[in-house]
Amino acid sequence: MKPMMSKRAAASKARKSGSDQFRFFCNECGKERMHYVSDTKCVFCAKQRSKREAEKRRNDPEARKKRSDAVRKLYHQDIGRSREDQAAKQWRKATGAERMHAWYPEEQEAMRAVYAGLIEAKRGDEPDKKLKTFRQQGDHLIPKVGKGVIDGEEKIVVNGLHTFANLAPLSAVLNQQKGSDFTPDSCRYQMPANRHPGGAWDRELTAAERKHVEELWTEEGVPIEGSLRTHRDILDRDAKAYEEHVRKTYGMEISVDPSWFECRVSPEWKTLEALPGLGFAEEPDEETVGAFADLLSHEIQQMQSGEAAE
């Protein structure tokens, strides 16, 4: 009696005839069914196995979270890529450049992450007018086509590059109001990206920042030293983000002078006096903090009730 053809031989025969499936007896389900030529597995059993695994994933919270995280990551990668690609096209059109600068490919991943993280005016997948004021855009700190006054006339004085150092999330409303002015003397983020004197993260206050710190003390009772620490911490956060980008992208370490972190109160500030009754003479006690939290909660509830009534 001629021996029965093996499953592998049956698959080979089907492959030669141009078929992607062949009929054979399945030991798993005990019936003669179609099998895949590629891996010789039973088509019916493979589909049943896939259904069981899908059901298991649906009922497993950890598996659902893992899949949700993967989908969210892919979404942000795609939206970051599409937003950044569009921004690059707009930059070339505005500046008249035929191509991007030489180190642009090295910067793309970091810039895509910035664009992916922008806040959208949506609740779920639907636009929400109430969130419109929170919508963000990618702002070129130095405008793509920056204008300044030369000899009494407004002229184009600079072209801001499409780079990580020149990119920041900004409220869409403020970005549209910002215009294309190039004023590095008063806008620190239009200065070079470093912590040195004259840089974007120079710890020394600009004239406008100095005035604001003085007003916080004399009109609101906010201690000058506290304002200086807050100012330093904000600059340090932004500087670290750029320095980390440089380290990861270019393999360069940027050292920071320890004296940069010092907060010094100018002698003339010590003569300024706050209006009486401003600020806390000492740390507020737990009862005061609780009363303030209750008041704030009540105000929020009233605002929400008003919005619901509208």
C-alpha positions as CSV (number, residue, x, y, z in Angstrom):
1,M,0.0,0.0,0.0
2,K,1.4,3.4,-1.0
3,P,2.1,5.5,2.1
4,M,0.0,8.7,2.7
5,M,1.6,11.9,1.6
6,S,3.1,14.0,4.5
7,K,1.7,17.4,5.3
8,R,5.0,19.1,4.3
9,A,4.9,17.3,0.9
10,A,1.2,18.3,0.4
11,A,2.2,21.9,1.1
12,S,5.0,21.7,-1.3
13,K,2.8,20.3,-4.0
14,A,0.2,23.1,-3.5
15,R,2.9,25.7,-3.6
16,K,4.2,24.4,-7.0
17,S,0.6,24.6,-8.4
18,G,0.4,28.3,-7.3
19,S,-2.1,27.7,-4.4
20,D,-1.7,29.3,-1.0
21,Q,-3.8,26.7,0.8
22,F,-4.2,22.9,0.7
23,R,-6.6,20.4,2.2
24,F,-5.2,18.0,4.8
25,F,-6.3,16.2,8.0
26,C,-5.8,18.4,11.2
27,N,-4.7,16.6,14.3
28,E,-5.8,19.5,16.5
29,C,-9.5,19.7,15.5
30,G,-9.7,16.1,14.2
31,K,-11.1,17.0,10.8
32,E,-9.9,17.4,7.2
33,R,-9.6,21.2,6.6
34,M,-7.8,23.7,4.6
35,H,-4.2,24.5,5.7
36,Y,-1.9,27.4,4.9
37,V,1.0,26.6,2.5
38,S,3.2,29.2,4.3
39,D,3.3,27.5,7.8
40,T,1.2,24.3,7.2
41,K,-1.2,25.4,10.0
42,C,-5.0,24.7,9.9
43,V,-6.9,27.7,8.7
44,F,-9.9,27.0,11.0
45,C,-7.7,26.4,14.1
46,A,-5.6,29.5,13.4
47,K,-8.7,31.7,13.3
48,Q,-10.1,30.2,16.5
49,R,-6.8,30.7,18.2
50,S,-6.8,34.4,17.1
51,K,-10.3,34.9,18.5
52,R,-9.4,33.4,21.9
53,E,-6.3,35.6,22.1
54,A,-8.3,38.7,21.2
55,E,-10.9,37.9,23.8
56,K,-8.2,37.4,26.4
57,R,-6.7,40.8,25.6
58,R,-10.1,42.5,25.8
59,N,-10.6,41.0,29.3
60,D,-7.1,41.8,30.5
61,P,-6.8,45.4,31.9
62,E,-3.0,45.3,31.6
63,A,-3.1,44.2,28.0
64,R,-5.7,46.9,27.2
65,K,-3.6,49.6,28.7
66,K,-0.5,48.3,26.8
67,R,-2.4,48.5,23.6
68,S,-3.9,51.9,24.4
69,D,-0.5,53.3,25.2
70,A,0.9,51.9,21.9
71,V,-2.0,53.4,19.9
72,R,-1.5,56.8,21.7
73,K,2.2,56.7,21.0
74,L,1.7,56.0,17.3
75,Y,-1.0,58.8,17.1
76,H,1.4,61.3,18.6
77,Q,4.3,60.2,16.3
78,D,2.0,60.6,13.3
79,I,0.5,64.0,14.3
80,G,3.9,65.3,15.4
81,R,5.4,64.3,12.0
82,S,2.6,65.8,10.0
83,R,2.6,69.1,11.9
84,E,6.4,69.4,11.7
85,D,6.4,68.6,8.0
86,Q,3.8,71.3,7.4
87,A,5.8,73.8,9.5
88,A,9.0,73.1,7.5
89,K,7.1,73.7,4.2
90,Q,5.8,77.0,5.6
91,W,9.3,78.0,6.7
92,R,10.7,77.4,3.2
93,K,7.8,79.3,1.6
94,A,8.2,82.3,4.0
95,T,11.9,82.5,3.7
96,G,12.3,81.6,0.1
97,A,14.8,78.9,1.0
98,E,15.1,76.0,-1.6
99,R,16.1,73.5,1.1
100,M,16.4,73.1,4.8
101,H,19.7,73.8,6.7
102,A,22.3,71.1,6.9
103,W,21.6,69.9,10.5
104,Y,17.8,69.8,10.0
105,P,17.5,66.0,9.8
106,E,19.2,65.7,13.2
107,E,16.6,68.1,14.7
108,Q,13.5,66.5,13.3
109,E,12.8,63.9,16.0
110,A,13.0,66.5,18.8
111,M,10.8,69.1,16.9
112,R,8.2,66.4,16.1
113,A,7.9,65.7,19.8
114,V,7.2,69.4,20.4
115,Y,4.5,69.5,17.8
116,A,3.0,66.3,19.0
117,G,2.6,67.7,22.5
118,L,0.7,70.9,21.5
119,I,-2.7,71.3,23.3
120,E,-5.7,71.0,20.9
121,A,-9.1,72.7,21.3
122,K,-10.8,69.4,21.4
123,R,-12.8,67.3,23.9
124,G,-12.2,63.7,22.6
125,D,-12.3,64.0,18.9
126,E,-14.8,66.9,18.7
127,P,-13.8,70.6,18.6
128,D,-14.7,72.5,21.8
129,K,-15.2,76.3,21.7
130,K,-14.6,76.6,25.4
131,L,-11.1,75.2,25.1
132,K,-10.2,77.5,22.1
133,T,-8.2,79.8,24.3
134,F,-6.0,76.9,25.5
135,R,-5.1,75.8,21.9
136,Q,-1.4,76.0,21.2
137,Q,0.8,76.4,18.1
138,G,4.5,75.9,17.5
139,D,6.0,79.4,17.7
140,H,9.3,80.4,16.1
141,L,10.8,82.6,18.8
142,I,12.8,84.5,16.2
143,P,10.2,85.0,13.4
144,K,10.7,83.3,10.1
145,V,10.7,86.7,8.6
146,G,11.7,89.1,11.5
147,K,11.2,92.8,11.1
148,G,12.9,95.7,12.8
149,V,13.3,99.5,12.5
150,I,16.4,100.7,10.7
151,D,16.9,104.4,10.0
152,G,13.3,105.0,10.9
153,E,11.9,102.4,8.5
154,E,10.6,98.9,9.1
155,K,12.7,96.4,7.3
156,I,13.3,92.6,7.3
157,V,16.3,92.1,9.5
158,V,16.4,88.4,10.3
159,N,15.2,84.9,9.2
160,G,14.6,82.7,12.2
161,L,15.6,79.1,11.6
162,H,13.3,76.1,11.9
163,T,15.3,74.4,14.7
164,F,14.6,73.0,18.2
165,A,16.3,76.0,19.9
166,N,14.0,78.4,18.0
167,L,10.8,76.4,18.6
168,A,8.4,76.6,21.6
169,P,4.7,75.9,22.3
170,L,2.6,79.1,22.6
171,S,-1.0,79.9,22.9
172,A,-2.5,80.3,19.4
173,V,-4.1,83.7,20.5
174,L,-0.7,85.0,21.7
175,N,1.1,83.6,18.7
176,Q,-1.2,85.5,16.3
177,Q,-0.8,88.7,18.4
178,K,3.0,88.4,18.6
179,G,3.6,89.4,15.0
180,S,7.0,89.3,13.4
181,D,9.0,91.8,15.4
182,F,12.6,91.1,16.2
183,T,13.5,92.8,19.5
184,P,16.2,90.8,21.2
185,D,17.0,93.7,23.6
186,S,13.6,93.3,25.3
187,C,12.7,89.6,24.4
188,R,15.2,87.3,26.0
189,Y,14.0,84.2,24.0
190,Q,15.2,86.0,20.8
191,M,18.7,86.0,22.3
192,P,21.3,83.2,21.6
193,A,20.4,79.8,23.3
194,N,22.9,79.8,26.2
195,R,23.3,80.8,29.9
196,H,26.0,83.4,29.2
197,P,25.6,87.1,29.6
198,G,23.3,88.3,26.7
199,G,21.9,84.8,26.2
200,A,18.3,83.6,26.4
201,W,19.0,82.0,29.9
202,D,21.2,84.8,31.3
203,R,20.2,85.0,35.0
204,E,20.4,88.8,34.9
205,L,17.0,90.4,34.6
206,T,16.0,92.5,31.6
207,A,14.6,96.0,32.3
208,A,11.0,94.7,32.0
209,E,11.7,91.7,34.3
210,R,13.3,94.0,36.8
211,K,10.4,96.3,36.9
212,H,8.0,93.4,37.3
213,V,9.9,92.0,40.2
214,E,9.8,95.4,41.9
215,E,6.1,95.8,41.3
216,L,5.4,92.3,42.8
217,W,7.2,93.4,46.0
218,T,5.9,97.0,46.4
219,E,2.3,96.3,45.2
220,E,1.6,92.6,45.9
221,G,4.1,91.9,48.8
222,V,5.9,89.1,47.0
223,P,9.4,88.9,48.4
224,I,12.1,89.9,45.9
225,E,14.3,86.9,46.7
226,G,11.3,84.5,46.0
227,S,10.7,86.2,42.6
228,L,14.4,85.8,41.8
229,R,14.3,82.1,42.7
230,T,11.2,81.5,40.6
231,H,12.8,83.4,37.7
232,R,16.0,81.3,38.0
233,D,14.1,78.1,38.1
234,I,12.1,78.8,35.0
235,L,15.2,79.7,33.1
236,D,17.0,76.6,34.4
237,R,14.1,74.4,33.3
238,D,14.2,75.8,29.7
239,A,18.0,75.7,29.6
240,K,18.1,72.1,30.7
241,A,15.6,71.1,28.1
242,Y,17.9,72.5,25.4
243,E,21.1,71.2,26.9
244,E,19.6,67.7,27.2
245,H,18.6,68.0,23.5
246,V,22.2,68.9,22.5
247,R,23.5,65.9,24.6
248,K,21.1,63.4,23.0
249,T,21.3,64.7,19.5
250,Y,24.9,65.7,19.1
251,G,26.6,63.9,22.0
252,M,27.9,67.2,23.5
253,E,27.9,68.1,27.2
254,I,27.3,71.7,28.2
255,S,28.9,72.6,31.6
256,V,27.2,75.1,33.8
257,D,29.0,77.5,36.2
258,P,27.7,76.9,39.8
259,S,27.6,80.7,40.3
260,W,24.7,80.8,37.8
261,F,22.4,79.4,40.4
262,E,23.1,82.1,43.0
263,C,20.2,84.6,43.7
264,R,21.5,88.0,44.7
265,V,19.3,90.9,45.8
266,S,20.6,94.2,44.6
267,P,21.4,96.7,47.3
268,E,18.9,99.3,46.0
269,W,16.1,96.8,46.3
270,K,16.7,96.6,50.0
271,T,15.4,100.1,50.4
272,L,12.1,99.3,48.7
273,E,9.1,98.9,51.0
274,A,6.0,96.9,50.3
275,L,2.6,98.4,51.0
276,P,1.4,97.6,54.6
277,G,-0.8,94.5,55.0
278,L,0.5,92.7,51.9
279,G,1.7,89.1,51.8
280,F,2.0,86.8,54.8
281,A,4.1,87.7,57.8
282,E,4.7,84.0,58.3
283,E,3.6,80.7,56.7
284,P,-0.2,80.4,56.8
285,D,-1.6,77.8,59.2
286,E,-3.5,74.8,58.1
287,E,-6.9,76.4,59.0
288,T,-6.2,79.4,56.8
289,V,-5.1,77.2,53.9
290,G,-8.2,75.1,54.3
291,A,-10.5,78.1,54.3
292,F,-8.8,79.4,51.1
293,A,-9.2,76.0,49.4
294,D,-13.0,76.0,50.3
295,L,-13.4,79.5,49.0
296,L,-11.6,78.6,45.7
297,S,-13.7,75.4,45.4
298,H,-16.9,77.4,45.8
299,E,-15.8,79.9,43.1
300,I,-15.1,77.1,40.7
301,Q,-18.5,75.5,41.3
302,Q,-20.2,78.8,40.7
303,M,-18.3,79.3,37.4
304,Q,-19.2,75.7,36.3
305,S,-22.9,76.3,37.2
306,G,-22.9,79.5,35.1
307,E,-21.4,77.7,32.1
308,A,-24.0,74.9,32.4
309,A,-26.8,77.4,32.5
310,E,-25.6,78.9,29.3
